[in-house]
Amino acid sequence: MADRHIEFSEEARIEFYKAKCFMEFTGKEDEFWGDIERQLNLIVDYPEAFQVRYKNIRIIPFL
């Protein structure tokens, strides 16, 4: 994924930070980041594959 550029909104950055803190607390930070990387690769490879839920936002589950 190093050759791909992905931009996140400020809201997404805040949510990632909160999730990171929670996963550190539960001891699952490595699993979390591994899943994030896998899902981001899917999003980049198949951006239209996920259901639009609201306001033209597509949803993909993590963990």
PDB file of N, CA, C and O in Angstrom:
ATOM      1  N   MET A   1       0.814  -1.185   0.000  1.00  0.00           N
ATOM      2  CA  MET A   1       0.000   0.000   0.000  1.00  0.00           C
ATOM      3  C   MET A   1       0.863   1.257   0.000  1.00  0.00           C
ATOM      4  O   MET A   1       0.323   2.362  -0.047  1.00  0.00           O
ATOM      5  N   ALA A   2       2.162   1.125   0.050  1.00  0.00           N
ATOM      6  CA  ALA A   2       3.060   2.266   0.152  1.00  0.00           C
ATOM      7  C   ALA A   2       2.976   3.184  -1.060  1.00  0.00           C
ATOM      8  O   ALA A   2       3.218   4.384  -0.927  1.00  0.00           O
ATOM      9  N   ASP A   3       2.642   2.665  -2.230  1.00  0.00           N
ATOM     10  CA  ASP A   3       2.591   3.483  -3.430  1.00  0.00           C
ATOM     11  C   ASP A   3       1.225   4.129  -3.656  1.00  0.00           C
ATOM     12  O   ASP A   3       1.018   4.761  -4.692  1.00  0.00           O
ATOM     13  N   ARG A   4       0.296   3.992  -2.724  1.00  0.00           N
ATOM     14  CA  ARG A   4      -1.053   4.535  -2.860  1.00  0.00           C
ATOM     15  C   ARG A   4      -1.241   5.687  -1.890  1.00  0.00           C
ATOM     16  O   ARG A   4      -0.743   5.661  -0.764  1.00  0.00           O
ATOM     17  N   HIS A   5      -1.969   6.698  -2.348  1.00  0.00           N
ATOM     18  CA  HIS A   5      -2.236   7.851  -1.499  1.00  0.00           C
ATOM     19  C   HIS A   5      -3.688   7.815  -1.050  1.00  0.00           C
ATOM     20  O   HIS A   5      -4.601   7.765  -1.874  1.00  0.00           O
ATOM     21  N   ILE A   6      -3.895   7.841   0.246  1.00  0.00           N
ATOM     22  CA  ILE A   6      -5.231   7.831   0.817  1.00  0.00           C
ATOM     23  C   ILE A   6      -5.363   9.041   1.721  1.00  0.00           C
ATOM     24  O   ILE A   6      -4.493   9.299   2.554  1.00  0.00           O
ATOM     25  N   GLU A   7      -6.449   9.783   1.559  1.00  0.00           N
ATOM     26  CA  GLU A   7      -6.688  10.935   2.413  1.00  0.00           C
ATOM     27  C   GLU A   7      -7.848  10.637   3.356  1.00  0.00           C
ATOM     28  O   GLU A   7      -8.834  10.010   2.967  1.00  0.00           O
ATOM     29  N   PHE A   8      -7.719  11.094   4.602  1.00  0.00           N
ATOM     30  CA  PHE A   8      -8.752  10.915   5.598  1.00  0.00           C
ATOM     31  C   PHE A   8      -9.263  12.273   6.056  1.00  0.00           C
ATOM     32  O   PHE A   8      -8.498  13.229   6.181  1.00  0.00           O
ATOM     33  N   SER A   9     -10.553  12.345   6.302  1.00  0.00           N
ATOM     34  CA  SER A   9     -11.128  13.569   6.846  1.00  0.00           C
ATOM     35  C   SER A   9     -10.653  13.734   8.287  1.00  0.00           C
ATOM     36  O   SER A   9     -10.148  12.791   8.896  1.00  0.00           O
ATOM     37  N   GLU A  10     -10.818  14.926   8.816  1.00  0.00           N
ATOM     38  CA  GLU A  10     -10.448  15.163  10.212  1.00  0.00           C
ATOM     39  C   GLU A  10     -11.292  14.287  11.138  1.00  0.00           C
ATOM     40  O   GLU A  10     -10.789  13.778  12.140  1.00  0.00           O
ATOM     41  N   GLU A  11     -12.567  14.109  10.805  1.00  0.00           N
ATOM     42  CA  GLU A  11     -13.438  13.246  11.600  1.00  0.00           C
ATOM     43  C   GLU A  11     -12.919  11.808  11.609  1.00  0.00           C
ATOM     44  O   GLU A  11     -12.921  11.151  12.650  1.00  0.00           O
ATOM     45  N   ALA A  12     -12.475  11.322  10.451  1.00  0.00           N
ATOM     46  CA  ALA A  12     -11.929   9.963  10.372  1.00  0.00           C
ATOM     47  C   ALA A  12     -10.657   9.841  11.198  1.00  0.00           C
ATOM     48  O   ALA A  12     -10.444   8.827  11.862  1.00  0.00           O
ATOM     49  N   ARG A  13      -9.817  10.856  11.165  1.00  0.00           N
ATOM     50  CA  ARG A  13      -8.581  10.833  11.959  1.00  0.00           C
ATOM     51  C   ARG A  13      -8.889  10.737  13.456  1.00  0.00           C
ATOM     52  O   ARG A  13      -8.224  10.005  14.190  1.00  0.00           O
ATOM     53  N   ILE A  14      -9.887  11.472  13.887  1.00  0.00           N
ATOM     54  CA  ILE A  14     -10.279  11.439  15.298  1.00  0.00           C
ATOM     55  C   ILE A  14     -10.791  10.046  15.661  1.00  0.00           C
ATOM     56  O   ILE A  14     -10.453   9.519  16.721  1.00  0.00           O
ATOM     57  N   GLU A  15     -11.603   9.450  14.789  1.00  0.00           N
ATOM     58  CA  GLU A  15     -12.141   8.118  15.047  1.00  0.00           C
ATOM     59  C   GLU A  15     -11.036   7.069  15.074  1.00  0.00           C
ATOM     60  O   GLU A  15     -11.060   6.162  15.907  1.00  0.00           O
ATOM     61  N   PHE A  16     -10.064   7.186  14.163  1.00  0.00           N
ATOM     62  CA  PHE A  16      -8.913   6.273  14.189  1.00  0.00           C
ATOM     63  C   PHE A  16      -8.152   6.403  15.509  1.00  0.00           C
ATOM     64  O   PHE A  16      -7.752   5.400  16.100  1.00  0.00           O
ATOM     65  N   TYR A  17      -7.954   7.626  15.963  1.00  0.00           N
ATOM     66  CA  TYR A  17      -7.234   7.845  17.215  1.00  0.00           C
ATOM     67  C   TYR A  17      -7.977   7.201  18.390  1.00  0.00           C
ATOM     68  O   TYR A  17      -7.367   6.532  19.224  1.00  0.00           O
ATOM     69  N   LYS A  18      -9.292   7.406  18.451  1.00  0.00           N
ATOM     70  CA  LYS A  18     -10.078   6.809  19.534  1.00  0.00           C
ATOM     71  C   LYS A  18     -10.013   5.287  19.470  1.00  0.00           C
ATOM     72  O   LYS A  18      -9.877   4.625  20.499  1.00  0.00           O
ATOM     73  N   ALA A  19     -10.110   4.731  18.268  1.00  0.00           N
ATOM     74  CA  ALA A  19     -10.038   3.273  18.114  1.00  0.00           C
ATOM     75  C   ALA A  19      -8.657   2.761  18.512  1.00  0.00           C
ATOM     76  O   ALA A  19      -8.540   1.727  19.169  1.00  0.00           O
ATOM     77  N   LYS A  20      -7.617   3.482  18.114  1.00  0.00           N
ATOM     78  CA  LYS A  20      -6.249   3.099  18.470  1.00  0.00           C
ATOM     79  C   LYS A  20      -6.083   3.067  19.990  1.00  0.00           C
ATOM     80  O   LYS A  20      -5.509   2.121  20.530  1.00  0.00           O
ATOM     81  N   CYS A  21      -6.573   4.076  20.669  1.00  0.00           N
ATOM     82  CA  CYS A  21      -6.466   4.127  22.129  1.00  0.00           C
ATOM     83  C   CYS A  21      -7.194   2.948  22.766  1.00  0.00           C
ATOM     84  O   CYS A  21      -6.689   2.325  23.699  1.00  0.00           O
ATOM     85  N   PHE A  22      -8.380   2.649  22.256  1.00  0.00           N
ATOM     86  CA  PHE A  22      -9.143   1.525  22.800  1.00  0.00           C
ATOM     87  C   PHE A  22      -8.415   0.214  22.558  1.00  0.00           C
ATOM     88  O   PHE A  22      -8.330  -0.625  23.455  1.00  0.00           O
ATOM     89  N   MET A  23      -7.891   0.031  21.359  1.00  0.00           N
ATOM     90  CA  MET A  23      -7.200  -1.217  21.035  1.00  0.00           C
ATOM     91  C   MET A  23      -5.906  -1.354  21.830  1.00  0.00           C
ATOM     92  O   MET A  23      -5.537  -2.469  22.199  1.00  0.00           O
ATOM     93  N   GLU A  24      -5.209  -0.259  22.104  1.00  0.00           N
ATOM     94  CA  GLU A  24      -4.037  -0.312  22.976  1.00  0.00           C
ATOM     95  C   GLU A  24      -4.460  -0.783  24.367  1.00  0.00           C
ATOM     96  O   GLU A  24      -3.795  -1.619  24.978  1.00  0.00           O
ATOM     97  N   PHE A  25      -5.563  -0.242  24.854  1.00  0.00           N
ATOM     98  CA  PHE A  25      -6.073  -0.596  26.177  1.00  0.00           C
ATOM     99  C   PHE A  25      -6.416  -2.083  26.260  1.00  0.00           C
ATOM    100  O   PHE A  25      -6.162  -2.720  27.282  1.00  0.00           O
ATOM    101  N   THR A  26      -6.989  -2.638  25.193  1.00  0.00           N
ATOM    102  CA  THR A  26      -7.396  -4.042  25.198  1.00  0.00           C
ATOM    103  C   THR A  26      -6.270  -4.989  24.781  1.00  0.00           C
ATOM    104  O   THR A  26      -6.435  -6.208  24.824  1.00  0.00           O
ATOM    105  N   GLY A  27      -5.121  -4.428  24.377  1.00  0.00           N
ATOM    106  CA  GLY A  27      -3.989  -5.261  23.980  1.00  0.00           C
ATOM    107  C   GLY A  27      -4.112  -5.838  22.578  1.00  0.00           C
ATOM    108  O   GLY A  27      -3.461  -6.831  22.255  1.00  0.00           O
ATOM    109  N   LYS A  28      -4.942  -5.225  21.745  1.00  0.00           N
ATOM    110  CA  LYS A  28      -5.156  -5.753  20.391  1.00  0.00           C
ATOM    111  C   LYS A  28      -4.724  -4.772  19.302  1.00  0.00           C
ATOM    112  O   LYS A  28      -5.243  -4.809  18.186  1.00  0.00           O
ATOM    113  N   GLU A  29      -3.782  -3.905  19.626  1.00  0.00           N
ATOM    114  CA  GLU A  29      -3.359  -2.882  18.680  1.00  0.00           C
ATOM    115  C   GLU A  29      -2.779  -3.479  17.397  1.00  0.00           C
ATOM    116  O   GLU A  29      -3.090  -2.999  16.306  1.00  0.00           O
ATOM    117  N   ASP A  30      -1.946  -4.514  17.503  1.00  0.00           N
ATOM    118  CA  ASP A  30      -1.343  -5.117  16.307  1.00  0.00           C
ATOM    119  C   ASP A  30      -2.409  -5.719  15.396  1.00  0.00           C
ATOM    120  O   ASP A  30      -2.353  -5.550  14.178  1.00  0.00           O
ATOM    121  N   GLU A  31      -3.377  -6.419  15.979  1.00  0.00           N
ATOM    122  CA  GLU A  31      -4.476  -6.980  15.188  1.00  0.00           C
ATOM    123  C   GLU A  31      -5.265  -5.871  14.502  1.00  0.00           C
ATOM    124  O   GLU A  31      -5.638  -5.991  13.335  1.00  0.00           O
ATOM    125  N   PHE A  32      -5.514  -4.800  15.233  1.00  0.00           N
ATOM    126  CA  PHE A  32      -6.270  -3.663  14.708  1.00  0.00           C
ATOM    127  C   PHE A  32      -5.597  -3.076  13.474  1.00  0.00           C
ATOM    128  O   PHE A  32      -6.241  -2.906  12.439  1.00  0.00           O
ATOM    129  N   TRP A  33      -4.288  -2.762  13.578  1.00  0.00           N
ATOM    130  CA  TRP A  33      -3.592  -2.148  12.447  1.00  0.00           C
ATOM    131  C   TRP A  33      -3.461  -3.111  11.269  1.00  0.00           C
ATOM    132  O   TRP A  33      -3.487  -2.680  10.116  1.00  0.00           O
ATOM    133  N   GLY A  34      -3.322  -4.402  11.540  1.00  0.00           N
ATOM    134  CA  GLY A  34      -3.300  -5.385  10.457  1.00  0.00           C
ATOM    135  C   GLY A  34      -4.621  -5.409   9.705  1.00  0.00           C
ATOM    136  O   GLY A  34      -4.644  -5.470   8.476  1.00  0.00           O
ATOM    137  N   ASP A  35      -5.729  -5.361  10.453  1.00  0.00           N
ATOM    138  CA  ASP A  35      -7.046  -5.343   9.834  1.00  0.00           C
ATOM    139  C   ASP A  35      -7.270  -4.046   9.061  1.00  0.00           C
ATOM    140  O   ASP A  35      -7.831  -4.066   7.965  1.00  0.00           O
ATOM    141  N   ILE A  36      -6.837  -2.927   9.622  1.00  0.00           N
ATOM    142  CA  ILE A  36      -6.972  -1.635   8.933  1.00  0.00           C
ATOM    143  C   ILE A  36      -6.248  -1.691   7.591  1.00  0.00           C
ATOM    144  O   ILE A  36      -6.788  -1.268   6.569  1.00  0.00           O
ATOM    145  N   GLU A  37      -5.034  -2.209   7.600  1.00  0.00           N
ATOM    146  CA  GLU A  37      -4.271  -2.277   6.347  1.00  0.00           C
ATOM    147  C   GLU A  37      -4.962  -3.168   5.318  1.00  0.00           C
ATOM    148  O   GLU A  37      -5.041  -2.805   4.145  1.00  0.00           O
ATOM    149  N   ARG A  38      -5.462  -4.330   5.743  1.00  0.00           N
ATOM    150  CA  ARG A  38      -6.172  -5.231   4.811  1.00  0.00           C
ATOM    151  C   ARG A  38      -7.413  -4.556   4.229  1.00  0.00           C
ATOM    152  O   ARG A  38      -7.667  -4.634   3.027  1.00  0.00           O
ATOM    153  N   GLN A  39      -8.178  -3.896   5.089  1.00  0.00           N
ATOM    154  CA  GLN A  39      -9.417  -3.276   4.622  1.00  0.00           C
ATOM    155  C   GLN A  39      -9.131  -2.078   3.716  1.00  0.00           C
ATOM    156  O   GLN A  39      -9.841  -1.868   2.732  1.00  0.00           O
ATOM    157  N   LEU A  40      -8.113  -1.299   4.032  1.00  0.00           N
ATOM    158  CA  LEU A  40      -7.763  -0.173   3.169  1.00  0.00           C
ATOM    159  C   LEU A  40      -7.318  -0.661   1.793  1.00  0.00           C
ATOM    160  O   LEU A  40      -7.633  -0.038   0.779  1.00  0.00           O
ATOM    161  N   ASN A  41      -6.589  -1.772   1.756  1.00  0.00           N
ATOM    162  CA  ASN A  41      -6.209  -2.347   0.456  1.00  0.00           C
ATOM    163  C   ASN A  41      -7.444  -2.733  -0.344  1.00  0.00           C
ATOM    164  O   ASN A  41      -7.494  -2.505  -1.552  1.00  0.00           O
ATOM    165  N   LEU A  42      -8.442  -3.315   0.316  1.00  0.00           N
ATOM    166  CA  LEU A  42      -9.693  -3.664  -0.371  1.00  0.00           C
ATOM    167  C   LEU A  42     -10.396  -2.421  -0.901  1.00  0.00           C
ATOM    168  O   LEU A  42     -10.880  -2.409  -2.033  1.00  0.00           O
ATOM    169  N   ILE A  43     -10.449  -1.385  -0.089  1.00  0.00           N
ATOM    170  CA  ILE A  43     -11.110  -0.141  -0.505  1.00  0.00           C
ATOM    171  C   ILE A  43     -10.422   0.450  -1.732  1.00  0.00           C
ATOM    172  O   ILE A  43     -11.082   0.872  -2.681  1.00  0.00           O
ATOM    173  N   VAL A  44      -9.099   0.478  -1.704  1.00  0.00           N
ATOM    174  CA  VAL A  44      -8.345   1.042  -2.830  1.00  0.00           C
ATOM    175  C   VAL A  44      -8.511   0.181  -4.084  1.00  0.00           C
ATOM    176  O   VAL A  44      -8.676   0.713  -5.182  1.00  0.00           O
ATOM    177  N   ASP A  45      -8.469  -1.146  -3.927  1.00  0.00           N
ATOM    178  CA  ASP A  45      -8.585  -2.044  -5.071  1.00  0.00           C
ATOM    179  C   ASP A  45     -10.000  -2.119  -5.637  1.00  0.00           C
ATOM    180  O   ASP A  45     -10.179  -2.249  -6.848  1.00  0.00           O
ATOM    181  N   TYR A  46     -11.006  -2.038  -4.766  1.00  0.00           N
ATOM    182  CA  TYR A  46     -12.406  -2.202  -5.182  1.00  0.00           C
ATOM    183  C   TYR A  46     -13.287  -1.128  -4.547  1.00  0.00           C
ATOM    184  O   TYR A  46     -14.148  -1.448  -3.727  1.00  0.00           O
ATOM    185  N   PRO A  47     -13.088   0.132  -4.908  1.00  0.00           N
ATOM    186  CA  PRO A  47     -13.806   1.218  -4.239  1.00  0.00           C
ATOM    187  C   PRO A  47     -15.332   1.163  -4.388  1.00  0.00           C
ATOM    188  O   PRO A  47     -16.045   1.680  -3.528  1.00  0.00           O
ATOM    189  N   GLU A  48     -15.833   0.564  -5.431  1.00  0.00           N
ATOM    190  CA  GLU A  48     -17.281   0.508  -5.644  1.00  0.00           C
ATOM    191  C   GLU A  48     -17.924  -0.746  -5.048  1.00  0.00           C
ATOM    192  O   GLU A  48     -19.133  -0.938  -5.180  1.00  0.00           O
ATOM    193  N   ALA A  49     -17.145  -1.586  -4.406  1.00  0.00           N
ATOM    194  CA  ALA A  49     -17.641  -2.875  -3.924  1.00  0.00           C
ATOM    195  C   ALA A  49     -18.439  -2.783  -2.625  1.00  0.00           C
ATOM    196  O   ALA A  49     -19.043  -3.769  -2.204  1.00  0.00           O
ATOM    197  N   PHE A  50     -18.450  -1.633  -1.996  1.00  0.00           N
ATOM    198  CA  PHE A  50     -19.079  -1.523  -0.691  1.00  0.00           C
ATOM    199  C   PHE A  50     -20.350  -0.688  -0.760  1.00  0.00           C
ATOM    200  O   PHE A  50     -20.450   0.267  -1.531  1.00  0.00           O
ATOM    201  N   GLN A  51     -21.307  -1.068   0.057  1.00  0.00           N
ATOM    202  CA  GLN A  51     -22.639  -0.460   0.035  1.00  0.00           C
ATOM    203  C   GLN A  51     -22.598   1.004   0.473  1.00  0.00           C
ATOM    204  O   GLN A  51     -21.944   1.361   1.453  1.00  0.00           O
ATOM    205  N   VAL A  52     -23.316   1.843  -0.284  1.00  0.00           N
ATOM    206  CA  VAL A  52     -23.487   3.233   0.108  1.00  0.00           C
ATOM    207  C   VAL A  52     -24.574   3.267   1.171  1.00  0.00           C
ATOM    208  O   VAL A  52     -25.677   2.767   0.948  1.00  0.00           O
ATOM    209  N   ARG A  53     -24.271   3.853   2.324  1.00  0.00           N
ATOM    210  CA  ARG A  53     -25.231   3.887   3.423  1.00  0.00           C
ATOM    211  C   ARG A  53     -25.958   5.217   3.517  1.00  0.00           C
ATOM    212  O   ARG A  53     -27.184   5.239   3.629  1.00  0.00           O
ATOM    213  N   TYR A  54     -25.234   6.321   3.474  1.00  0.00           N
ATOM    214  CA  TYR A  54     -25.844   7.638   3.592  1.00  0.00           C
ATOM    215  C   TYR A  54     -24.870   8.684   3.067  1.00  0.00           C
ATOM    216  O   TYR A  54     -23.654   8.496   3.125  1.00  0.00           O
ATOM    217  N   LYS A  55     -25.406   9.779   2.558  1.00  0.00           N
ATOM    218  CA  LYS A  55     -24.588  10.891   2.063  1.00  0.00           C
ATOM    219  C   LYS A  55     -23.433  10.435   1.183  1.00  0.00           C
ATOM    220  O   LYS A  55     -22.338  10.993   1.251  1.00  0.00           O
ATOM    221  N   ASN A  56     -23.677   9.422   0.356  1.00  0.00           N
ATOM    222  CA  ASN A  56     -22.673   8.891  -0.570  1.00  0.00           C
ATOM    223  C   ASN A  56     -21.429   8.348   0.149  1.00  0.00           C
ATOM    224  O   ASN A  56     -20.325   8.386  -0.394  1.00  0.00           O
ATOM    225  N   ILE A  57     -21.617   7.850   1.362  1.00  0.00           N
ATOM    226  CA  ILE A  57     -20.522   7.264   2.146  1.00  0.00           C
ATOM    227  C   ILE A  57     -20.647   5.749   2.107  1.00  0.00           C
ATOM    228  O   ILE A  57     -21.705   5.189   2.394  1.00  0.00           O
ATOM    229  N   ARG A  58     -19.558   5.102   1.749  1.00  0.00           N
ATOM    230  CA  ARG A  58     -19.531   3.643   1.703  1.00  0.00           C
ATOM    231  C   ARG A  58     -18.990   3.112   3.024  1.00  0.00           C
ATOM    232  O   ARG A  58     -18.103   3.711   3.632  1.00  0.00           O
ATOM    233  N   ILE A  59     -19.532   1.985   3.456  1.00  0.00           N
ATOM    234  CA  ILE A  59     -19.201   1.403   4.759  1.00  0.00           C
ATOM    235  C   ILE A  59     -18.448   0.086   4.561  1.00  0.00           C
ATOM    236  O   ILE A  59     -18.825  -0.736   3.725  1.00  0.00           O
ATOM    237  N   ILE A  60     -17.382  -0.103   5.339  1.00  0.00           N
ATOM    238  CA  ILE A  60     -16.654  -1.364   5.369  1.00  0.00           C
ATOM    239  C   ILE A  60     -16.392  -1.707   6.837  1.00  0.00           C
ATOM    240  O   ILE A  60     -15.941  -0.854   7.602  1.00  0.00           O
ATOM    241  N   PRO A  61     -16.672  -2.942   7.228  1.00  0.00           N
ATOM    242  CA  PRO A  61     -16.454  -3.297   8.640  1.00  0.00           C
ATOM    243  C   PRO A  61     -14.973  -3.541   8.946  1.00  0.00           C
ATOM    244  O   PRO A  61     -14.222  -4.032   8.104  1.00  0.00           O
ATOM    245  N   PHE A  62     -14.581  -3.192  10.151  1.00  0.00           N
ATOM    246  CA  PHE A  62     -13.239  -3.480  10.643  1.00  0.00           C
ATOM    247  C   PHE A  62     -13.362  -4.430  11.812  1.00  0.00           C
ATOM    248  O   PHE A  62     -14.337  -4.380  12.561  1.00  0.00           O
ATOM    249  N   LEU A  63     -12.369  -5.304  11.972  1.00  0.00           N
ATOM    250  CA  LEU A  63     -12.294  -6.308  13.022  1.00  0.00           C
ATOM    251  C   LEU A  63     -13.550  -7.076  13.061  1.00  0.00           C
ATOM    252  O   LEU A  63     -13.695  -7.981  13.883  1.00  0.00           O
TER     253      LEU A  63
END
